Amino acid sequence: MWLLKILIAFPLLAFLVVFLVQNNELVPLWPLTGAEWFPLEKVSTSIVYFLLFCLGWFMGRLSAWSAYAPLRSMLRKQKKENKVLSKEHEKLNHQHEKLNQQYTNLQEEAEKVEKAHRFSLNKKIKGWFSKSTTED
C-alpha cells in the first residue's frame, strides 16, 4: 500500500514543484493589500500556491482524522473486549485441561476394573486344577 501511495504522490509532487518553479511572478494579495498589519504588497505565486497546498493537505488530514474517529473508538472498544475474552479463554482452557486429565484418570481406572473382572479361561482352568486349602 505504501508503494502505491509513493507511486501516486511522487509524480504529483514533481508536477507541483515544476509548476511552482515555472510560475514565479509577483502578485498582489487583494484581501491583504490594504491592511496595515500586512507588510508585503506583492508575493510570489510560488509561495501562494505552496501555502494553499499546505493548507489543503492539512485540511485533508484533519478531515480524514475526524472521519475515522468512530472507527478508532470501535477499535479501542474491541481491544478491551478482546482482552477480557482472552483472559476468560485462558481460564476456561485451564479448566478444560483439568477436566481432560480427570477424564483420562477415570478411563484408566475403568480399564483397570474391567481387566480385574474380565473373564479369563486360563484363570478358570487354573482354578479347577489348583488345590484348594480347604480340601487338605
N, C-alpha and C positions, 0 to 999 in steps of 0.2 A: 504494500500500500504506500509506503514511504517513497518507493521508487516511482510510482505513478504520480505522486504529488510533485516530486522533483522534475519529472519529465514534462509536467504541465506548467509548473511555476517558473522553471528556468527560461523557456522562450518568452513568456510574458514579461519577466523581469528584464531580459535582454532588450525586448521591444521598448519597454518603458525607459530604460537608460538611453537607448539610441534616440528616442523621441525627445527626451529632456535635453540631450546634448544638441540636437538639431534646432530646437526651439528655445533659443537663449536670448529673447528680446526683453526689453524693459517695458512693463505695462503699469498703468496706474491702477490701484485698487479702489474702485469707485465708492464703496461704502466707507472706506477709511481715509480717503484723501483730505477730507475737510476736518477730520478730528485733530484736535491739538495734541492729544497724548500719543498719536502715532507719528513717529519721527520720519518715516520713509515716504517719499512722494511716489516713487516708482520702484517696482520689484521685478526681478527676473521671472519669466514664466516657468522656468525650470523649478524654481523654489515653490511657486504657487502649486504647480502640478504635483510636486513631491509632497507638499504638505497635505494636499487633497487626497493623495494616495494613502498617506499615513493615517489620515482621519478616517478614510473608508475602510482600511484594514482594521483599525481599532474598533470601529463601529461593527464590523462584521464579526470580530472576535467576541465583542460584548453580546451581540445578538445570538451567536452560537452558544455562548456560556449560559445565557438566560433560557434558551430553548431546551437545553439539556438538563436544566435544573430538576425537573420531575424524574428524569431517568437516574440522575445521581442520587436523588433521595430514595428511589426504589432500590437501587443497588446497595445503599447503606442498610436499608431495612432487610433486604435479603441476606446480606452478610451477617447481620445479627442473628437472623433466624437460622442460618446455616451453622453458626457457632453453637447455638442451643441444640439443634438437631444432631450435630456431630458429637456433642457430649452425651446426649441420650443414646445415640448409636453405640458409642463406646461402652456405656453402662449395660445396654442390652446384649452386646456382643460378649461381654464378660459373663453375664448371667447365662447366656447360651452355652458358653464353654463349660461352665459348672454343670449345667443340666446334661450336656452331652457326656461329660465324664461320669456323672451318676448313672446315666443310661447304659454306658459301657460296663460299669461295675455291676449293675443289675443283670445285664446279659451274661457276663462271666459267671456270676453266682447261679443263674438259672441253668447254664450249661453244666456246672459242677453238680448241681442237684439232679439234673437229668442223667448225667453219667452214673451217679451213685444209684439211682433207681432203675436204670436201664436193665432190661432182661438180657442175661448172658447165658448162653448154652454151656459154655465152659464152666461157669460158676455152678450151674445146676448139676452138671455131670460130676464135678469135683465134690459137690455136696452129697451125692449119692454114695460115692465110694470112700468118703472120708469117715473115719471112725468118730463117732460122737463120744464125748466124755461120759455121758450118762449110761452107755451100754457097758462100759468096762466094769 
